[in-house]
Amino acid sequence: METVDWLLSAGERGNPATRLDRRRPDGTAWSVGNDVRPLVHGATYFAELLAAVRAMRAGDLLLFTDWRGDPDERLAGPGTEIGTVLREAAERNVVVKGLVWRSHLDSFQFSEEENRHLGEEIRAGGGEYLLDMRVRPGGTHHQKCVVLRHPGRPELDVAYVGGIDLSHNRNDDIHHGGDDRSQPIARAYGPHPPWHDIQLAIRGPAVGDIETVFRERWTDPAPLSRSPLSRLRELLHGEDVHANPLPPQLPDPSPCGTHMVQVLRTYPNRLLRGYDFAPDGERSVARAYLKALRRARALIYLEDQYLWSPQVVEHFARALRANPELRLIAVIPSVPEQDGPLTLPMNMIGRITALETLRRAGGERVAVYGVENHAGTPVYVHAKVCVIDDVWAAVGSDNINLRSWTHDSELSCAVLDETRDPREPQDPAGLGDGARPFARNLRLTLAREHLDQEEPADPQAPDVLCDPAGAFDAFASSAAALDSWHEGGRSGPRPPGRLRTYRPPELSGVQRLLALPLYRVIIDPDGRPLRLRLRKAF
């Protein structure tokens, strides 16, 4: 397999200002020799993060970025509140540095106060925490990563990247009973919304790449906010307004695995003053998807919070039209996060439009599902995962929507395994690539959860889920059985599985009348004025 066929070259990233692609002598735009593990569910990630942070000692370095941080969110029970854990690390003379989106006002259902309070706790221990509003109007810093470096103990170095914020709702597990520290979302999800999410644990040279992403943002000379009101709040609350120098960057950890990792990002083309490390923005998330989609032949597997925006979905539709054997499975929230009288129909019109685009292109080769727990409560799918032909896998903070591909800051990792999957000697995609263990095992892990299937006792035994058509049919059969059980009044034993065929809520004529002009003319379902869209997005 020629990796250049799946991964972006430095030139294809389209951002010559970044240090990411100048870190290796040969100019390779990805690292090799990594060990990457998917941490499915917040409880899995939080438990590992807690142990790793508590093992840090004086002189170690802890860097993190986030969209939202709740200081009282528990990593693993009482006494493990994230604010407490980070403050205690700083008190042990761990160098703690945080970059979190400043956020809009809480009155608009954002997290300004929570993000500020987390900073107060970290600063109380001697750490440093910046509220970063260096975004385009209406945009956010959406990256979610934690980097742990250990001078003299590089074998402990690790980076966590994905979709899981250090915030309420995220600490859920495979049973999907929800998080005790809950933030209300749409009523359908109940008081403790079940939450499905994924983070990657990365060891090896890619840790240095992810640290570089943090350092580029940390050393950005632009002021944290242009707003006079924000600057006044900085003074009133004693916030950090200038980034102190970071310790020199350590050499990258030694190779320790078989995974190639390419770090992908979105940065907007900021008005007035751009980023020093991306003066024209960066669209490598979008560009990586477009390149990988051109190679898709057998199966695109998606888990995504949104899956809307016609400009983005059209690229998936193009792959379906070009390849008559290509199938697409998408797992999405059954109901959008917001169920207001205006936001729900607006979001539904966005999603309906996107799904119509996919189904016109792929017909019955497109299958979209929601997920519920065994009590019948919908599970909110916050994961951002794409697996193409069991070869290329991407996990990160970016959603399948326009703002993640153009407008917000995002961070994702594309992972390719250098070894072949021994269960698949033949190439299901017909490209000579062959299935790769990381991508295939990620897809199978997620599929087995949704289907309520145990992993086979013999990992080398034939597995129908390895076959793209077999997996597609297994999802359809499981969802049909559960749909039928619900439609029959839930009589008799509940069938195994958690998948429900996705059916968007019916909209009244009045709702469509109100929402359609907002969607098409004033505000898109990604939540910002259309006039801020870029003419040439990627």
GIDA-V61518 format. One record per helix or strand of 2 or more residues. SS is the DSSP state (H for helix, E for strand). FROM is the first residue (numbers start at 1). TO is the last residue. If there is no record, write none. Layout:
BEGIN
ss->{SS,SS}
from->{FROM,FROM}
to->{TO,TO}
END
This chain:
BEGIN
ss->{H,H,H,E,H,E,H,E,H,H,E,E,H,E,H,E,E,H,H,E,E,H,E,H,E,H,E,E,E,E,H,E,H,H,H,E,H,H}
from->{3,10,20,31,42,61,82,95,106,112,128,145,154,158,187,194,198,206,228,259,282,284,299,310,327,343,366,378,385,392,402,409,437,464,468,499,509,530}
to->{5,13,22,40,54,66,91,101,108,124,132,149,156,162,189,196,203,218,237,267,283,293,303,322,331,365,372,381,388,396,406,417,451,466,487,501,522,532}
END
